[in-house]
Amino acid sequence: MVWVSLTRLRLRSALFLPGFFWYSIRSRMQVKHADGFIVGGLLADNERTFWTMTVWESRAAMLAFMTSGAHKRAMPKLLNWCDEASVAGWEQEDTVLPKWDDADRRMRTTGRVSKVRHPSAVQMRSGPGGLEYREPRTTAAVVIHRG
């Protein structure tokens, strides 16, 4: 079994795009060499919304990545930069990156909101009964390979 980690972030202003891209590039470089990383994907959705999906040898490997390096330095900034944020994770048998429509379904049904300092109305309506947000545009995705 492998662990799949999924995040959805919406920046509350275009003013945060330069900093967000800076940390995104650095985190992408970090993940490509992270222990336990198998494959990943990035999705640039509409309205300053960005998704990440990564497949790991274990949940522990994902947590080790998440709490180190560039990714760790980026996480506190997202509290202020984002007005919507959510995460989901699950185990699966194969190491294939799931399709984005499956990721969207999983986020809506099993995802949970993440803390942000300036939540949008959509973020405030979302909760344990399901997440609300506009259907993602899945055509702007890229795959991240190891190394």
C-alpha positions as a printed Julia matrix, in Angstrom:
147×3 Matrix{Float64}:
   0.0    0.0     0.0
   1.11   3.57   -0.72
  -0.09   6.9     0.65
  -1.66   9.6    -1.53
  -1.62  13.18   -0.25
  -3.87  15.84   -1.78
  -4.0   19.59   -1.14
  -6.12  22.41   -2.53
  -5.1   26.03   -1.89
  -6.73  29.25   -3.07
  -4.74  32.46   -2.77
  -6.88  35.34   -1.54
  -5.05  37.91   -3.69
  -2.83  37.99   -6.76
  -0.38  39.96   -4.59
   0.65  36.66   -3.01
   1.43  34.92   -6.32
   5.16  35.82   -6.48
   5.86  34.47   -2.97
   3.66  31.45   -3.56
   5.49  30.61   -6.8
   8.88  31.06   -5.12
   8.01  28.52   -2.41
   6.28  26.24   -4.93
   9.41  25.99   -7.05
  11.58  25.29   -4.02
   9.12  22.71   -2.64
   8.94  21.03   -6.04
  12.74  20.73   -6.12
  12.65  19.32   -2.58
   9.97  16.71   -3.26
  11.74  15.3    -6.33
  14.55  14.09   -4.05
  12.53  13.3    -0.92
  12.83   9.85    0.61
   9.74   7.81   -0.16
   8.4   10.08   -2.92
   7.09   8.1    -5.91
   5.22  10.49   -8.23
   3.21  13.68   -8.01
   1.11  16.18   -9.85
   0.42  19.89   -9.8
  -2.78  21.47  -11.04
  -3.2   25.18  -11.7
  -6.94  25.68  -11.43
  -8.87  28.9   -12.05
  -9.15  31.86   -9.66
  -5.71  31.51   -8.02
  -6.45  27.93   -6.93
  -3.69  25.32   -6.9
  -3.75  21.59   -6.2
  -0.97  19.16   -5.36
  -1.23  15.38   -5.34
   1.68  13.16   -4.35
   2.14   9.41   -3.98
   4.45   8.18   -1.21
   5.83   4.86   -0.01
   4.19   5.65    3.35
   2.31   8.35    5.25
   5.4    8.72    7.46
   7.53   9.57    4.39
   5.02  12.26    3.37
   4.99  13.74    6.88
   8.81  13.82    6.96
   8.79  15.82    3.71
   5.97  18.1     4.86
   7.76  19.08    8.07
  11.17  19.84    6.55
  12.97  22.13    4.15
  11.26  24.59    1.82
   7.85  23.03    2.38
   8.05  23.58    6.13
   9.05  27.22    5.58
   6.12  27.79    3.2
   3.37  26.38    5.41
   3.1   29.3     7.9
   2.82  31.79    5.03
  -0.21  29.97    3.63
  -2.22  30.84    6.75
  -2.23  34.46    5.6
  -1.99  34.01    1.82
  -4.92  31.59    1.42
  -8.63  32.1     1.94
  -9.42  28.46    1.11
  -7.35  25.4     1.97
  -8.14  21.73    2.31
  -6.33  18.41    2.49
  -7.13  14.75    1.95
  -5.15  11.55    2.09
  -5.74   7.86    1.51
  -4.05   4.53    0.99
  -4.19   2.73   -2.33
  -2.74  -0.45   -3.76
  -0.89   0.81   -6.83
   1.7    3.56   -7.26
  -0.15   5.28  -10.12
  -1.09   8.92   -9.67
  -4.91   9.09   -9.49
  -6.9   11.04  -12.07
  -7.8   14.58  -11.06
 -11.55  13.93  -11.2
 -11.04  11.12   -8.65
  -8.96  13.47   -6.51
 -11.74  16.08   -6.66
 -14.31  13.47   -5.56
 -12.11  12.36   -2.67
 -11.46  15.93   -1.57
 -15.18  16.69   -1.5
 -16.11  13.54    0.41
 -13.17  12.8     2.72
 -11.18  16.03    2.73
 -10.97  18.47    5.6
 -10.52  22.2     5.7
  -7.18  23.61    6.83
  -6.84  26.67    9.0
  -6.56  30.02    7.23
  -6.66  33.49    8.83
  -8.99  35.05    6.24
 -11.48  32.33    5.23
 -13.73  32.89    2.23
 -17.48  32.29    2.46
 -16.88  28.97    0.65
 -14.29  27.9     3.23
 -16.66  28.82    6.07
 -19.51  26.74    4.56
 -17.29  23.67    4.19
 -17.06  21.2     7.0
 -17.22  17.57    8.1
 -20.28  16.95    5.92
 -18.33  17.76    2.76
 -16.29  20.46    1.12
 -17.78  23.07   -1.16
 -15.91  24.7    -4.02
 -16.2   25.22   -7.76
 -15.44  22.2    -9.95
 -11.74  22.27  -10.85
 -10.37  22.85  -14.33
  -8.2   19.77  -14.77
  -6.52  20.6   -18.07
  -3.57  22.54  -16.62
  -1.9   19.68  -14.77
   1.74  18.62  -14.81
   3.36  15.45  -13.49
   6.31  15.52  -11.08
   8.75  12.66  -11.46
  11.41  11.64   -8.98
  14.91  12.99   -9.45
